[in-house]
Amino acid sequence: MTTSIASAKPSELALVFPGMGPSGYAELARFMMVSPRARQLREAADSVLDYPLMDKYRSAGEGYSEFSQVAFLITCFALAEWAQEELGIEPDLCSGASFGEKVAIAYAGSLTFSDTVRLTVQLSRCEEAYFRLEYRDVVTQSVARTPEQSLMEILADMADRGEWHDISCFVDDDFFMVSMREQNLERFNGEVRAAGGIPLHAMRPPMHSSVFSALRQRVADNVLTDFRFADPRLPIVADQDGAVVNTAAGVQSLLLNSIVQPVNWPDTLRSMRQRGVTKICVAGPDALFGRVRCATSDFDVVTVNQRMALRPKRPLKYAERKPS
Amino acid sequence: MWDEQFEKLLRDHLPFLEADEELSGDLNLREFGLDSLGVVDLLVSLEEMYGVHFINDDLTMETFAAPSVLWATLCRLINSTT
């Protein structure tokens, strides 16, 4: 579907933050240096970090380091504010896929931006320490164009061989992320190809699996206790099941459940649709969640990215536009 | 050398390749904007356009790394179906 944010009534619009994909350093760094709002957020981040973000981010490069995560948080948050100021969007709902949950929590005001930076860093360090010792041989493989029935047959066969697996993300009807031991990856990918599917990327460390309950407990005991969550000003649609989160306790559960439950993006979007959402604004460098069929076939999708925000000519504000 | 419809389709999936820039055989497609979902979309379009079916070892990211590799794979599939 085409994008036409100008004709969206606010009640029909949800703001969505993407999951973190592989973003090159140059892409986000330029935005954080040039965009006035992103610069302010970077300075706010520097004030709560014990290092200058850009120096560390430059050294780390691509990947999922805590520096990359903070850079992604800054970028998405700045783009959401840009969309609010320049496009005049007033969403009644927000959501975030996987990492995007954290941005949604900040945007909804359940945590301040500075606290969300601290949370991001502490979660990253906690996960890194956990996966340094646990499940070192587990990866999360994404596969596209794979019919669900074919995938289930492949996974049933894997289970029959006594090999563990878990679906970590339902991205679309034929797009999944599956966690498994690395020794099974080659055979799994071969079977996916034989079924006409295409294996994309293997993520290390893995994510979103029920076997990570010890990590969930560690985050509950050692990380979340350091933060004071408020009730979100804007309802957050949980990316695990589409439930609406309205309370501070619900936000904490959302973060914890994210560790042990799969992302279910079709269910999340279905929930939004049932609540009257017809248009979604994706704020951030999105390579996936706003582009898959379950999003584009059911919603008008507009993606607000760095290139759009840095364009010299600004669009009219929502209130200044005439209905088409 | 590939045909015009292949060139046009491929260019449509390369947002960072200017219209007047050459599409060389060894162009790094990922660097010019062909990301994962772009690969999936391009794959489906190629199958529809040329009446072929990618399967098994053709379904790797390496197949979509450069125009020459992709075109060679496509030609092999076309020849195997005729």
Interface residues (C-beta under 8 A of the other chain):
Chain A: G21 S142 A144 R145 G190 V192 R193 A194 G196 G197 I198 P199 L200 H201 A287 L288 R291 V292
Chain B: D35 S36 L37 V39 V40 L43 V44 H53 F54 I55 N56 D57 D58 L59 T60 M61
